[in-house]
Amino acid sequence: MTTIKNLKNEVWKDLQIKNKSALRKKYAVSNMGRVISYHESTEDGKLLTGSTVEGYTVLNVKPADSYQSLYLHREVAKLFSKRPGRAHRYVIHIDYDKKNNKASNLKWATKEEMEDHQQNSPAKLAYKEKQRNRLKGLKLNVSKVKNIKRLLNKPGKKTMKQIAEQFDISEMQLYRIKSGENWAHVTLD
C-alpha cells in the first residue's frame, strides 16, 4: 500500500463518528479537505473520494447496524474551524466551490448568512441573468393578454389549442383568462 503524501501544512484529525468502535477501520480528515481510512496510523491510510450528493462530498460509513452519511465540509469545519455560537449551524464554502473542502475555505454561518451567501453564488447569479434574458416560457404581459382576449372574442376564431401554441402557454391558462380567473383586470378598452 502506498503511503499518503501530506500536502504542505496538512494536519490530520480523526473523524468523530458515533459507534466508531464498531468500525474495522479508522477515518481521518485533514485541514486540506481530504479524507482517509487507515488501520494503525494515518501514514498507512488510503485516500477516499467519497460520493457526491448535490455537489457536496459525502462519506458513508456503517458502524454497527446503521449508516452514517458524513458531509466532508461539515466534518472539516467541526475539527478545524471555531464555531462562533449556537446559531451558526451551517457551513458555507467561501469560494462557492462545494468540492473545495479546505478548512481555510469553510466558514460557520447562521441561517440568514447562509441564505445571503447562496443568493450571491456565481451559479445563482448566472441563473438569474439567464431568466432575465430568456425568450421562451415567459410569463404573459398585458399586451399579450389583450391579444389573447381579442382572439378569444373573434368569431370564427382559432381553436384554444392553436391560441395556446401561438403564445406558448397551456390551454388551461387560456381557460383561466377566458373565465376571468386570471388577468381579469386586463380589458380591451
C-alpha positions as CSV (number, residue, x, y, z in Angstrom):
1,M,0.0,0.0,0.0
2,T,1.3,3.4,-0.8
3,T,1.7,6.0,1.9
4,I,-0.3,9.2,1.8
5,K,1.9,12.1,0.9
6,N,0.9,15.1,3.0
7,L,0.3,18.4,1.3
8,K,2.1,21.4,2.6
9,N,1.0,22.3,6.2
10,E,-1.5,19.4,6.1
11,V,-2.8,18.3,9.5
12,W,-4.9,15.1,10.1
13,K,-7.6,14.6,12.8
14,D,-9.7,11.5,13.5
15,L,-13.3,11.8,12.3
16,Q,-15.9,12.0,15.1
17,I,-18.1,9.0,14.3
18,K,-20.9,7.6,16.5
19,N,-20.2,4.0,17.5
20,K,-16.8,4.2,15.8
21,S,-15.5,1.2,17.9
22,A,-17.7,-1.0,15.7
23,L,-15.7,0.0,12.6
24,R,-12.9,-2.1,11.2
25,K,-11.0,1.0,10.0
26,K,-10.4,4.4,11.4
27,Y,-11.1,7.6,9.4
28,A,-9.4,10.9,9.5
29,V,-9.8,14.2,7.7
30,S,-7.3,16.9,7.0
31,N,-7.4,20.7,7.1
32,M,-6.9,20.4,3.3
33,G,-10.2,18.7,2.9
34,R,-9.0,15.2,2.2
35,V,-10.3,12.0,3.9
36,I,-8.6,8.7,4.5
37,S,-9.3,5.3,6.1
38,Y,-6.5,3.6,8.0
39,H,-5.7,0.8,10.4
40,E,-2.8,1.9,12.7
41,S,-1.7,5.3,11.7
42,T,-2.6,7.9,9.1
43,E,0.6,7.0,7.3
44,D,-0.8,3.6,6.2
45,G,-4.0,5.3,5.1
46,K,-5.9,5.1,1.9
47,L,-7.2,8.2,0.3
48,L,-11.0,8.2,-0.1
49,T,-13.0,10.1,-2.6
50,G,-16.5,9.6,-1.1
51,S,-19.6,10.1,-3.1
52,T,-21.3,13.3,-4.3
53,V,-24.7,14.5,-3.1
54,E,-26.0,17.7,-4.6
55,G,-22.4,18.7,-5.3
56,Y,-21.1,18.0,-1.8
57,T,-18.6,15.3,-1.0
58,V,-20.2,12.7,1.3
59,L,-18.5,9.8,3.2
60,N,-20.8,6.9,4.0
61,V,-19.7,4.8,7.0
62,K,-21.5,1.9,8.6
63,P,-20.7,1.5,12.3
64,A,-22.8,-1.2,14.0
65,D,-26.1,-1.6,12.2
66,S,-26.7,2.0,11.0
67,Y,-25.4,4.0,8.1
68,Q,-24.0,7.5,8.6
69,S,-23.6,10.0,5.8
70,L,-20.9,12.5,6.8
71,Y,-20.6,15.7,4.7
72,L,-16.9,16.3,4.3
73,H,-17.2,20.1,4.5
74,R,-19.0,19.9,7.9
75,E,-16.6,17.4,9.3
76,V,-13.6,19.5,8.3
77,A,-15.3,22.6,9.8
78,K,-16.1,20.7,13.1
79,L,-12.4,19.8,13.5
80,F,-10.6,22.8,12.2
81,S,-12.9,25.9,12.4
82,K,-14.1,27.5,15.6
83,R,-17.9,27.7,15.7
84,P,-18.8,31.3,16.8
85,G,-22.1,30.4,18.5
86,R,-25.1,28.1,18.6
87,A,-26.9,30.0,15.9
88,H,-24.0,29.2,13.5
89,R,-25.3,25.8,12.4
90,Y,-24.4,25.9,8.7
91,V,-21.1,25.6,6.9
92,I,-20.6,27.6,3.8
93,H,-17.9,27.4,1.1
94,I,-16.4,30.9,0.9
95,D,-15.5,30.5,-2.8
96,Y,-18.8,28.8,-3.6
97,D,-16.9,25.6,-4.8
98,K,-18.6,22.7,-3.0
99,K,-15.6,20.5,-3.8
100,N,-13.1,22.8,-2.1
101,N,-13.2,21.5,1.4
102,K,-10.1,23.1,2.8
103,A,-10.6,24.5,6.3
104,S,-9.5,27.9,5.0
105,N,-12.4,27.9,2.6
106,L,-15.1,26.9,5.1
107,K,-17.0,29.2,7.5
108,W,-19.7,28.6,10.1
109,A,-22.8,30.7,9.3
110,T,-26.2,31.4,10.6
111,K,-29.2,30.5,8.5
112,E,-29.5,34.1,7.3
113,E,-25.8,34.3,6.4
114,M,-26.0,31.0,4.6
115,E,-29.1,32.2,2.6
116,D,-27.4,35.5,1.7
117,H,-24.3,33.6,0.6
118,Q,-26.3,31.3,-1.6
119,Q,-28.1,34.3,-3.3
120,N,-24.7,35.7,-4.3
121,S,-23.2,32.5,-5.7
122,P,-22.0,32.7,-9.3
123,A,-24.4,29.8,-10.2
124,K,-27.4,31.7,-8.7
125,L,-26.4,35.0,-10.3
126,A,-25.9,33.2,-13.7
127,Y,-29.4,31.6,-13.3
128,K,-31.0,35.0,-12.5
129,E,-29.3,36.5,-15.6
130,K,-30.5,33.6,-17.8
131,Q,-34.0,34.1,-16.5
132,R,-33.9,37.8,-17.3
133,N,-32.8,37.2,-20.9
134,R,-34.8,34.1,-21.7
135,L,-37.2,34.3,-24.6
136,K,-39.2,31.0,-24.3
137,G,-41.6,30.3,-21.5
138,L,-42.0,33.9,-20.4
139,K,-45.0,34.9,-18.2
140,L,-47.7,36.8,-20.0
141,N,-47.7,40.5,-20.0
142,V,-50.7,42.9,-20.5
143,S,-50.1,43.3,-24.2
144,K,-50.1,39.6,-24.9
145,V,-53.2,39.1,-22.7
146,K,-55.0,41.8,-24.7
147,N,-54.1,39.9,-27.9
148,I,-55.3,36.7,-26.4
149,K,-58.6,38.2,-25.4
150,R,-59.1,39.7,-28.9
151,L,-58.5,36.2,-30.4
152,L,-60.9,34.6,-27.9
153,N,-63.7,37.2,-28.8
154,K,-63.3,36.8,-32.6
155,P,-66.0,35.0,-34.5
156,G,-64.5,32.0,-36.4
157,K,-61.6,32.3,-34.1
158,K,-58.7,29.9,-33.8
159,T,-59.1,26.9,-31.5
160,M,-58.0,27.1,-27.9
161,K,-55.1,24.7,-28.8
162,Q,-53.9,27.0,-31.6
163,I,-54.0,30.1,-29.5
164,A,-52.2,28.3,-26.7
165,E,-49.5,27.2,-29.1
166,Q,-49.2,30.7,-30.6
167,F,-48.5,32.2,-27.2
168,D,-46.5,29.1,-25.8
169,I,-48.9,28.7,-22.9
170,S,-51.2,25.9,-21.7
171,E,-54.8,25.6,-22.7
172,M,-55.7,25.7,-19.0
173,Q,-54.1,29.1,-18.8
174,L,-56.4,30.2,-21.7
175,Y,-59.5,28.9,-20.0
176,R,-58.5,30.8,-16.8
177,I,-58.1,34.0,-18.9
178,K,-61.4,33.5,-20.6
179,S,-63.3,32.8,-17.3
180,G,-61.6,35.9,-15.6
181,E,-59.9,33.7,-13.0
182,N,-56.5,35.1,-14.3
183,W,-55.9,38.5,-15.8
184,A,-59.4,39.8,-15.1
185,H,-58.0,43.3,-14.7
186,V,-56.9,43.5,-18.3
187,T,-59.7,44.9,-20.6
188,L,-59.9,45.5,-24.3
189,D,-60.7,49.3,-23.9
